Amino acid sequence: MTQEHTHHHDDHGHSCQHHEHAAPDKPDDAYDNIPEDYSGTVWTCPMHPQVRETSNTGCPICGMALEPETVTAEQDTSELDDMTRRFWVGLALSAPLLILTMGEMIPGSPLEHWVNASWGPWLQFALATPVVLWAGLPFFQRGWQSVKRKNLNMFTLIAMGVGVAYAYSLVATVAPGIFPDSFRGHGGSVAVYYEAAAVIVTLVLLGQVLELRARNATSGAIRALLELAPPTARRQPSARSARAVCPRRHASPS
């Protein structure tokens, strides 16, 4: 009986020792890329907290922009600034492109007197190319990353839809003769979809800008609440004694 009890105690002690030296469990080690000796800002995804990076590389699961794991004194708005700049460029080029393609719906079709029908696809190509290839570049990058990591997400669909519409339109502009008659409209020209690709990119950029603004506003509100905390506090364990206490985050080095 004594030996059996001792053997059980030894097993329990060995189990405790094993768990004491074991590394703590993580949500998903495959997405945790923080070195053990890293002391800088840790970036994570608000939708997938198991993602932890040393920089804002984007979430490998959903493609969203990462944000600091803890509220910092300075707010990083580089992602918002970049998306805002791309949105305004996309809007400035997509608006006239949409008017150009929808001009035939205007009573009297006044644009037909200004733009030659044979030059219409080339003009649309010139307006849509910067929107798709520059303003929409982050979406193609995130879409490609989602395919490489086998985590298909919203940006996979955006990259495929915009890419196919732009590539088809480019082929129809450069080599319209390879298309059969069933692809041609009343005027004998092949329809192009430059405006669809450009407008999709611009609308998605608008959504990204609104999302990033909302996230930055939330972080700013949390930062404002932290600033309301007093630099010192008074702890009074009894009615006779009281002493001032400085919170660690405001304490100055001795």
JOQUILIN-V484208 format. One record per pair of residues at least 12 apart in sequence whose ideal C-beta (glycine too) atoms are under 6 Angstrom apart, sorted by sequence separation. I is the first residue (numbers start at 0). J is the second residue. D is the distance in Angstrom with one decimal. If there is no record, write none. Layout:
# JOQUILIN-V484208
i->I j->J d->D
i->I j->J d->D
This chain:
# JOQUILIN-V484208
i->142 j->154 d->4.5
i->231 j->243 d->5.4
i->232 j->244 d->5.2
i->42 j->55 d->5.3
i->47 j->60 d->4.8
i->141 j->154 d->3.9
i->142 j->155 d->4.9
i->44 j->58 d->3.8
i->64 j->78 d->4.7
i->175 j->189 d->4.7
i->231 j->245 d->5.3
i->46 j->61 d->5.5
i->138 j->154 d->5.4
i->142 j->158 d->2.8
i->33 j->51 d->5.0
i->171 j->189 d->4.1
i->30 j->49 d->5.0
i->44 j->63 d->5.8
i->138 j->157 d->4.9
i->139 j->158 d->4.9
i->230 j->249 d->4.6
i->30 j->50 d->4.4
i->31 j->51 d->4.7
i->32 j->52 d->5.4
i->138 j->158 d->5.5
i->171 j->191 d->5.2
i->44 j->65 d->5.7
i->27 j->49 d->3.9
i->26 j->49 d->3.5
i->42 j->65 d->3.9
i->168 j->191 d->3.8
i->168 j->192 d->5.1
i->43 j->68 d->4.7
i->168 j->193 d->5.0
i->135 j->161 d->6.0
i->40 j->67 d->5.3
i->41 j->68 d->4.2
i->164 j->192 d->4.3
i->96 j->126 d->4.2
i->96 j->127 d->5.9
i->164 j->195 d->5.2
i->165 j->196 d->4.5
i->164 j->196 d->4.2
i->92 j->126 d->5.0
i->131 j->165 d->4.9
i->161 j->196 d->4.7
i->92 j->129 d->5.9
i->93 j->130 d->5.8
i->92 j->130 d->5.1
i->161 j->199 d->5.5
i->161 j->200 d->5.9
i->89 j->130 d->4.7
i->89 j->134 d->4.0
i->88 j->134 d->5.5
i->157 j->203 d->5.8
i->124 j->172 d->5.5
i->85 j->134 d->4.2
i->120 j->172 d->4.4
i->131 j->196 d->5.3
i->135 j->200 d->3.9
i->127 j->193 d->3.7
i->134 j->200 d->5.7
i->130 j->197 d->4.1
i->123 j->193 d->4.1
i->127 j->197 d->4.4
i->130 j->200 d->5.4
i->120 j->191 d->5.1
i->62 j->141 d->4.1
i->57 j->141 d->6.0
i->59 j->148 d->5.3
i->60 j->150 d->5.1
i->62 j->152 d->5.0
i->61 j->152 d->5.0
i->62 j->154 d->4.3
i->100 j->194 d->4.4
i->97 j->194 d->5.3
i->96 j->194 d->5.1
i->96 j->197 d->5.5
i->93 j->197 d->4.4
i->93 j->198 d->5.4
i->93 j->201 d->4.5
i->89 j->200 d->5.7
i->90 j->201 d->5.5
i->89 j->201 d->4.0
i->89 j->204 d->5.6
i->86 j->204 d->4.0
i->85 j->204 d->5.5
i->86 j->205 d->5.9
i->86 j->208 d->5.3
i->82 j->207 d->4.7
i->83 j->208 d->5.4
i->82 j->208 d->5.2
i->79 j->211 d->4.2
i->78 j->211 d->5.9
i->70 j->221 d->5.2
i->70 j->222 d->5.4
